[in-house]
Amino acid sequence: MTAAPVLETKGLTIRFGGLVAVNDVSMTVPEGQVLGVIGPNGSGKSTFINLVTGHLRPTSGQVLIDGTDMTGAKPWTIANARVARTFQIVKPFRGMTVRENVAVGIMYGPEGVGRMAPALAAADEVLGQVHLREAADRAPGELSVADARRLEFAKALALRPRLLMLDEVMAGLRPAEIEPALALIQRLRDEGLTIVVVEHVMKAIVAVSDQVMVLKEGRLLMTGPPNEVLADPRVIEAYLGTKYAERQGKRDA
């Protein structure tokens, strides 16, 4: 018997008045794979993550985690199912240190230790994973944009997730800073973690993704291996426009 995908959506749709932000998206992510999600601005990528993680309730369709219907469940219920996410706009606990921000997830997450001392020690290990240990005693407001995104990553890892959803976690990173982030994602995938990565950095998508899902105007345009997807004229057109796609087609003819 084939195991259920870690994440599956069926006809996932959400409407805001007359706007259909995510439109009939059906997809699966098998255990231990990385799915890259790309698309032009406004294509529904972050909305898709919000639907999966319970921050938005779908108008129709289903979200299944390990085969269990979690459609419309509250964010904390989905987090307890070992689903963690980052946010495009970083959301640290401002009255705590960087270490304490991470310790909260370790204390109260699905595998919560319930005590501060071991949670703080474990937080240092997580901060080491994202190359932020030296900032452990600082306030989140003192961090650079890049380090604030690393903190988002660390907070998500603190929940010891089975499914990790990264919403542009590499935005604002310099090229030299992207490489360690890619290496971490690859290592987590090799350890069996299932990951969904929303990202505009194409180098990152190609480097870490087993499959790439393309959204356009809320609809699923295509899914496939990274190199195949990024070479597809429909994807080129969605990003760079019709004239560019036509020129590429003539060049390849």
Secondary structure in CASP SS format (residue, H / E / C, confidence):
PFRMAT SS
TARGET T0000
AUTHOR 0000-0000-0000
METHOD secondary structure of the structure
MODEL  1
M C 1.00
T C 1.00
A C 1.00
A C 1.00
P C 1.00
V C 1.00
L E 1.00
E E 1.00
T E 1.00
K E 1.00
G E 1.00
L E 1.00
T E 1.00
I E 1.00
R E 1.00
F E 1.00
G C 1.00
G C 1.00
L E 1.00
V E 1.00
A E 1.00
V E 1.00
N E 1.00
D E 1.00
V E 1.00
S E 1.00
M E 1.00
T E 1.00
V E 1.00
P C 1.00
E C 1.00
G C 1.00
Q C 1.00
V E 1.00
L E 1.00
G E 1.00
V E 1.00
I E 1.00
G C 1.00
P C 1.00
N C 1.00
G C 1.00
S C 1.00
G C 1.00
K H 1.00
S H 1.00
T H 1.00
F H 1.00
I H 1.00
N H 1.00
L H 1.00
V H 1.00
T C 1.00
G C 1.00
H C 1.00
L C 1.00
R C 1.00
P C 1.00
T C 1.00
S E 1.00
G E 1.00
Q E 1.00
V E 1.00
L E 1.00
I E 1.00
D C 1.00
G C 1.00
T E 1.00
D E 1.00
M C 1.00
T C 1.00
G C 1.00
A C 1.00
K C 1.00
P H 1.00
W H 1.00
T H 1.00
I H 1.00
A H 1.00
N H 1.00
A C 1.00
R C 1.00
V E 1.00
A E 1.00
R E 1.00
T C 1.00
F C 1.00
Q C 1.00
I C 1.00
V C 1.00
K C 1.00
P C 1.00
F C 1.00
R C 1.00
G C 1.00
M C 1.00
T C 1.00
V H 1.00
R H 1.00
E H 1.00
N H 1.00
V H 1.00
A H 1.00
V H 1.00
G H 1.00
I H 1.00
M H 1.00
Y H 1.00
G C 1.00
P C 1.00
E C 1.00
G C 1.00
V C 1.00
G C 1.00
R C 1.00
M H 1.00
A H 1.00
P H 1.00
A H 1.00
L H 1.00
A H 1.00
A H 1.00
A H 1.00
D H 1.00
E H 1.00
V H 1.00
L H 1.00
G H 1.00
Q H 1.00
V C 1.00
H C 1.00
L C 1.00
R H 1.00
E H 1.00
A H 1.00
A C 1.00
D C 1.00
R C 1.00
A C 1.00
P H 1.00
G H 1.00
E H 1.00
L C 1.00
S C 1.00
V H 1.00
A H 1.00
D H 1.00
A H 1.00
R H 1.00
R H 1.00
L H 1.00
E H 1.00
F H 1.00
A H 1.00
K H 1.00
A H 1.00
L H 1.00
A C 1.00
L C 1.00
R C 1.00
P C 1.00
R C 1.00
L E 1.00
L E 1.00
M E 1.00
L E 1.00
D E 1.00
E C 1.00
V C 1.00
M C 1.00
A C 1.00
G C 1.00
L C 1.00
R C 1.00
P H 1.00
A H 1.00
E H 1.00
I H 1.00
E H 1.00
P H 1.00
A H 1.00
L H 1.00
A H 1.00
L H 1.00
I H 1.00
Q H 1.00
R H 1.00
L H 1.00
R H 1.00
D H 1.00
E C 1.00
G C 1.00
L C 1.00
T E 1.00
I E 1.00
V E 1.00
V E 1.00
V E 1.00
E C 1.00
H C 1.00
V C 1.00
M H 1.00
K H 1.00
A H 1.00
I H 1.00
V H 1.00
A H 1.00
V H 1.00
S C 1.00
D C 1.00
Q E 1.00
V E 1.00
M E 1.00
V E 1.00
L E 1.00
K E 1.00
E C 1.00
G C 1.00
R E 1.00
L E 1.00
L E 1.00
M E 1.00
T E 1.00
G E 1.00
P C 1.00
P H 1.00
N H 1.00
E H 1.00
V H 1.00
L H 1.00
A C 1.00
D C 1.00
P H 1.00
R H 1.00
V H 1.00
I H 1.00
E H 1.00
A H 1.00
Y H 1.00
L H 1.00
G C 1.00
T H 1.00
K H 1.00
Y H 1.00
A H 1.00
E H 1.00
R H 1.00
Q H 1.00
G H 1.00
K H 1.00
R H 1.00
D H 1.00
A C 1.00
END
